[in-house]
């Protein structure tokens, strides 16, 4: 019953995403603006939408390439600082979130379960929004995964090679393809930037392919035997969590510092842009029930990414707290909700809501692996007592 109730709470974020993202985008005119730009191949300011496509040979594929290019354009065109900052905030949080999902998919107890087919979930996520799909995955995890009920250290174990190559595969498949989107036009053409945006929608494949290639290559060497030890494995776990947390921190903190600086010392910024950087604009999404209309696609996409961020990453925060508390209570850890929420607040301050999820799942694993080491240390004592 507890699992069902927890899953329903998590699914509430998906339901909210339908209203705050999909219905709101339709009602405020964003979707019609978006569709007209993709169909016409030109932005209202005259910028052409010309990513490299099949030139009409496969119209549906061409549309699938043009659509993400149009979607991402105002986050990387350098003309909308609020969009750029909101996009940076979202990208960092998404990175940490996806690493957590990948880790759960790799865990021994989740193999061949519906939640382990992460590339498929990634495609759904890109096409239907993070805020809609991620809570569905989280709810299914709570309902189907042994690690969500009474996990053992063996349940949550992950192959050492997968842990070893995950950061590298993520950099190759996520960071490198995203780099052209952030480059200035002095070093990249409009068409090449749009091409990078258009083909970026296949990021689940760009991460998975190098991961499995690198893992297969390492498994054919002596590396597996070198990383098989328990201490080495614990180091690998921690390095992946540090990697995930760093993504969130390095995008969250700079955006927060810049935004609150703009609010406290507005004279430091251009009068034209200062209001776009302040928290009341950057961090407070438009009311989806207000009837407000988007003046242009950039504004509509800004509202969309704001709600995708808050709805999509509060859900993992709740999920992480649920999993941590369950393991803590099972292992007899005297951790009150007050103590738990205080640590969660610190994680949120440093890395936003997704920082809460990373921190809580990391702590959950530390409890389980600590228990494993305690059991193994007791075994020699028991053997000696039996002699």
C-alpha positions in Angstrom: 0.0 0.0 0.0 2.8 2.4 0.8 4.4 1.8 -2.6 1.1 2.5 -4.3 0.5 5.7 -2.4 4.1 6.9 -3.0 3.7 6.1 -6.7 0.5 8.1 -6.9 2.2 11.1 -5.3 5.0 10.8 -7.9 2.5 10.5 -10.8 0.9 13.7 -9.6 3.9 15.5 -11.1 3.1 13.9 -14.5 -0.5 15.0 -14.2 0.7 18.6 -13.4 3.0 18.5 -16.3 0.1 17.8 -18.7 -1.5 21.1 -17.5 1.6 23.2 -17.0 3.4 22.2 -20.1 1.3 20.5 -22.8 -2.1 22.2 -22.3 -0.5 25.5 -21.3 1.8 25.5 -24.4 -1.3 24.8 -26.6 -3.4 27.6 -25.0 -0.7 30.3 -24.9 0.1 29.8 -28.6 3.6 28.3 -28.3 2.7 25.1 -30.1 1.1 27.0 -33.1 4.2 29.3 -33.3 6.5 26.3 -33.1 4.6 24.4 -35.8 4.5 27.3 -38.2 8.2 27.8 -37.9 9.0 24.2 -38.5 6.7 24.0 -41.5 7.8 27.3 -43.0 11.5 26.8 -42.3 12.1 30.4 -41.1 12.0 32.2 -37.8 10.0 35.5 -37.4 13.3 37.5 -37.4 14.3 36.1 -40.8 16.7 33.4 -39.6 16.4 30.3 -41.7 15.7 26.9 -40.2 18.2 24.9 -42.2 19.7 21.9 -40.3 21.2 19.2 -42.4 18.4 16.8 -43.3 17.6 14.3 -46.1 16.4 17.2 -48.3 12.8 15.8 -48.5 13.7 12.2 -49.2 12.3 11.2 -45.9 9.9 14.0 -44.9 9.0 12.6 -41.5 12.7 12.3 -40.5 13.3 15.8 -41.8 10.5 17.1 -39.6 12.0 15.2 -36.6 15.3 16.9 -37.2 13.9 20.4 -37.8 11.6 20.2 -34.7 14.3 20.0 -32.0 16.4 22.5 -33.9 13.5 25.0 -33.7 12.8 24.0 -30.1 16.4 24.6 -28.9 17.2 27.6 -31.1 16.3 30.3 -28.7 18.3 28.6 -25.9 21.5 28.9 -28.0 21.1 31.8 -30.3 22.7 34.2 -27.8 19.9 36.8 -28.0 17.8 35.6 -25.0 19.8 35.5 -21.8 16.8 34.2 -19.8 16.4 31.3 -22.1 20.1 30.5 -22.1 20.2 30.5 -18.3 17.0 28.5 -17.9 18.4 26.0 -20.5 21.7 25.7 -18.6 19.8 25.1 -15.4 17.7 22.4 -17.0 20.7 20.7 -18.8 22.6 20.4 -15.6 19.7 19.0 -13.7 18.8 16.7 -16.5 22.4 15.3 -16.6 22.3 14.4 -12.9 18.8 13.0 -13.3 19.7 10.8 -16.2 22.8 9.4 -14.5 20.5 8.3 -11.6 18.1 6.6 -14.0 21.0 4.9 -15.7 22.4 3.6 -12.4 19.0 2.2 -11.4 18.7 0.5 -14.8 22.1 -1.1 -14.3 21.4 -2.5 -10.8 21.4 -6.2 -10.5 17.8 -6.4 -9.2 16.5 -4.3 -12.1 17.9 -6.2 -15.1 15.4 -7.0 -17.8 12.7 -5.1 -16.0 10.7 -2.4 -17.8 12.7 0.4 -16.0 16.0 -1.0 -17.3 15.4 -0.2 -21.0 16.6 3.4 -20.4 17.3 4.3 -24.1 13.6 3.8 -24.9 12.6 5.9 -21.9 15.0 8.6 -23.1 13.3 8.8 -26.5 9.9 9.2 -24.9 11.3 11.8 -22.5 12.7 13.9 -25.3 9.5 13.8 -27.4 7.0 14.2 -24.6 8.9 16.2 -22.0 11.0 15.3 -19.0 8.3 16.4 -16.5 5.7 14.0 -18.0 7.9 10.9 -18.6 10.4 10.9 -15.7 7.7 10.7 -12.9 6.1 7.7 -14.8 9.5 6.0 -14.7 10.0 6.8 -11.0 6.5 5.5 -10.2 7.2 2.3 -12.1 10.5 2.0 -10.2 8.7 2.2 -6.9 6.1 -0.4 -8.0 8.4 -2.9 -9.7 12.0 -2.7 -8.3 13.1 -4.8 -5.3 15.5 -1.9 -4.6 12.4 0.3 -3.7 11.2 -2.0 -1.0 13.8 -3.9 1.1 17.0 -3.8 -0.9 20.1 -5.7 0.0 23.6 -4.7 -1.0 23.5 -7.4 -3.7 20.2 -6.0 -5.1 21.7 -2.5 -5.8 25.1 -3.8 -7.0 26.3 -2.6 -10.4 29.0 -4.2 -12.6 32.3 -2.4 -11.9 33.0 -1.9 -15.6 29.7 -0.1 -16.1 30.5 2.2 -13.2 34.0 2.8 -14.6 32.9 3.8 -18.1 29.7 5.7 -17.3 31.3 9.1 -16.8 33.3 8.8 -20.1 30.3 7.6 -22.1 28.2 10.4 -20.7 30.8 13.0 -21.7 31.1 11.5 -25.2 27.4 11.1 -25.7 26.0 14.1 -23.9 28.5 16.8 -23.4 30.4 16.7 -26.7 27.3 16.8 -28.9 25.9 19.6 -26.8 29.0 21.7 -27.1 28.2 23.1 -30.6 24.9 24.4 -29.2 26.8 26.6 -26.8 29.5 27.9 -29.2 29.4 31.5 -30.4 28.6 32.3 -34.1 32.2 33.5 -34.5 33.3 29.8 -34.6 30.2 28.0 -35.9 27.7 28.7 -38.6 23.9 29.0 -38.1 23.4 25.8 -40.1 25.9 23.7 -38.2 24.5 24.9 -34.9 21.0 24.0 -36.0 22.2 20.6 -37.2 23.8 19.9 -33.8 20.5 20.9 -32.2 18.4 18.8 -34.7 20.4 15.6 -34.3 20.8 16.0 -30.6 17.4 14.4 -30.0 19.1 11.0 -30.4 21.1 11.5 -27.2 20.0 8.2 -25.6 21.8 6.5 -28.5 24.8 8.8 -28.3 25.3 7.8 -24.7 24.4 4.1 -25.0 26.6 3.3 -28.0 29.9 4.5 -26.6 29.1 3.1 -23.2 28.6 -0.5 -24.6 31.6 -0.2 -26.9 33.9 1.0 -24.1 32.5 -1.6 -21.7 32.9 -4.4 -24.2 36.5 -3.3 -24.9 37.5 -3.2 -21.3 35.9 -6.5 -20.5 38.2 -8.1 -23.0 41.2 -6.9 -21.1 42.6 -7.5 -17.5 40.7 -4.4 -16.2 37.7 -6.4 -14.7 40.0 -8.2 -12.4 41.6 -5.0 -11.3 38.3 -3.3 -10.4 36.6 -6.3 -8.8 37.6 -5.5 -5.2 35.0 -4.1 -2.8 37.1 -1.0 -2.0 37.6 -0.2 -5.6 34.0 -0.7 -6.4 33.0 1.6 -3.6 35.3 4.2 -5.0 33.7 3.8 -8.4 30.2 4.3 -6.9 31.3 7.4 -5.2 33.0 8.8 -8.3 29.8 8.4 -10.3 27.7 10.2 -7.6 30.3 13.0 -7.4 30.2 13.2 -11.2 26.4 13.5 -11.2 26.3 16.0 -8.3 29.0 18.1 -10.0 26.8 18.5 -13.1 24.0 19.9 -11.0 26.2 22.1 -8.8 28.2 23.6 -11.7 25.0 24.7 -13.5 22.8 25.5 -10.5 25.1 27.7 -8.4 26.3 30.0 -11.2 22.8 30.6 -12.4 21.6 31.3 -8.8 24.5 33.7 -8.0 24.0 35.6 -11.3 20.2 35.9 -10.8 20.3 37.0 -7.2 23.2 39.4 -8.0 21.0 41.0 -10.7 18.3 41.4 -8.1 20.5 42.9 -5.4 22.8 45.0 -7.5 20.9 45.7 -10.8 23.3 48.6 -11.7 25.9 46.0 -12.5 23.9 44.8 -15.5 22.6 46.2 -18.7 19.3 48.0 -18.2 18.0 46.1 -21.3 18.5 42.6 -19.8 18.7 43.0 -16.0 15.0 42.2 -15.5 15.4 39.0 -17.5 18.0 37.7 -15.1 16.3 38.4 -11.8 14.7 35.5 -9.8 11.1 36.8 -10.1 11.4 36.3 -13.9 14.0 33.5 -14.1 12.7 31.3 -11.3 8.9 32.0 -11.2 7.0 30.3 -14.1 4.0 31.9 -15.6 0.6 30.7 -14.2 -0.7 28.1 -16.7 -4.3 29.0 -15.8 -3.8 32.8 -16.2 -4.8 32.9 -19.9 -1.5 34.7 -20.7 -0.3 34.4 -24.3 3.3 34.0 -25.6 4.5 37.0 -27.5 6.9 34.9 -29.5 8.4 31.4 -29.6 11.3 32.4 -27.3 8.9 33.4 -24.5 6.8 30.3 -24.9 9.8 28.0 -24.8 11.1 29.8 -21.8 7.8 29.1 -19.9 7.9 25.5 -21.1 11.5 24.8 -19.9 10.7 26.5 -16.6 7.8 24.1 -15.9 9.8 21.2 -17.3 12.5 21.9 -14.7 10.4 22.4 -11.6 7.9 19.6 -12.3 10.5 17.2 -13.7 13.0 17.6 -10.9 10.9 17.9 -7.8 9.6 14.4 -8.6 13.1 12.8 -8.3 13.7 14.7 -5.1 10.6 13.2 -3.5 11.6 9.8 -4.9 15.1 10.0 -3.5 13.7 11.0 0.0 11.3 8.0 -0.1 14.0 5.5 -1.0 16.4 6.9 1.6 13.9 6.8 4.4 12.9 3.3 3.6 16.4 1.9 3.8 17.2 4.1 6.8 14.2 2.7 8.8 14.9 -0.9 7.7 18.5 -0.6 8.9 17.5 1.0 12.2 19.1 4.3 11.4 17.8 7.0 13.8 17.3 9.6 11.2 14.2 11.8 11.8 12.3 13.5 9.0 13.6 16.8 10.4 17.3 15.6 10.0 16.5 14.2 6.6 14.9 17.4 5.4 17.7 19.5 6.7 20.3 17.6 4.6 17.9 17.8 1.7 17.8 21.6 2.1 21.6 21.7 1.9 21.6 19.6 -1.2 18.9 21.8 -2.8 20.8 24.9 -1.9 23.9 23.6 -3.6 22.4 21.8 -6.6 18.7 22.5 -6.8 15.9 19.8 -6.5 17.9 17.2 -8.4 20.7 17.6 -5.9 18.3 16.2 -3.3 17.7 13.1 -5.4 21.4 12.5 -5.9 22.3 13.1 -2.3 19.6 10.9 -0.9 20.3 8.0 -3.3 24.0 8.3 -2.6 23.3 8.2 1.2 21.0 5.2 0.7 23.8 3.3 -1.1 26.3 4.2 1.6 24.0 2.7 4.2 23.6 -0.6 2.2 27.3 -0.9 1.4 28.2 -0.1 5.0 25.9 -2.9 6.1 27.7 -5.3 3.6 31.1 -4.4 5.0 29.8 -4.9 8.6 28.5 -8.4 7.7 31.7 -9.4 6.1 33.8 -8.1 9.1 31.6 -10.2 11.4 32.1 -13.4 9.5 35.7 -14.1 10.7 34.6 -13.5 14.3 31.7 -16.0 13.9 34.0 -18.5 12.4 36.4 -18.1 15.3 33.6 -18.5 17.8 32.5 -21.8 16.2 35.9 -23.4 16.5 
